[in-house]
Amino acid sequence: MSEEAKWYVVHTYSGYENKVKANIEKIIENRGMQELINQVVVPVQDAVEIKNGKKKIRK
């Protein structure tokens, strides 16, 4: 196998990103694949939401 890391993208429903990440990490642990999988990342972005005149920052 190549020493170079490969990237994969998993499409999920909005709001389920962290649940999918947790499931992937659990599978990695159960199958002993820690050496094969470097990192599982969920990109997040801060969004400013104004409701009733109040600013809220959400991810």
C-alpha positions in Angstrom: 0.0 0.0 0.0 1.2 3.5 -0.7 2.6 5.6 2.1 0.8 8.7 0.8 -2.5 9.5 2.5 -5.8 9.4 0.5 -8.8 11.6 1.1 -12.4 10.5 1.0 -15.6 12.5 1.3 -18.7 11.2 2.9 -22.0 13.0 2.1 -24.5 13.1 5.0 -27.8 14.7 5.8 -27.5 18.1 7.5 -27.3 17.8 11.2 -26.0 14.3 11.2 -22.3 15.0 10.6 -21.1 14.4 14.1 -23.1 11.2 14.4 -21.6 9.9 11.2 -18.1 10.8 12.5 -18.7 9.0 15.7 -19.9 5.9 13.9 -16.9 5.9 11.6 -14.5 6.3 14.6 -16.3 3.4 16.4 -15.9 1.2 13.3 -12.2 2.1 13.1 -11.7 1.1 16.7 -13.7 -2.1 16.5 -11.9 -3.4 13.4 -8.5 -2.4 14.6 -7.9 0.0 11.7 -6.2 2.8 13.6 -3.0 2.4 11.6 -4.9 2.8 8.3 -7.1 5.8 9.1 -5.2 9.0 10.1 -8.0 11.3 10.9 -11.8 11.8 10.6 -12.7 15.5 10.2 -16.0 17.4 10.1 -15.5 20.9 8.7 -17.6 23.5 10.5 -18.3 27.1 9.8 -19.6 29.8 12.2 -22.8 31.5 11.1 -24.3 34.6 12.6 -28.0 34.3 13.1 -30.1 37.3 14.1 -33.4 36.5 15.9 -35.6 39.0 17.8 -32.8 41.6 17.4 -30.2 39.4 19.1 -27.1 38.0 17.5 -26.3 34.3 17.9 -23.3 32.5 16.6 -23.9 28.9 15.7 -21.9 26.3 13.9 
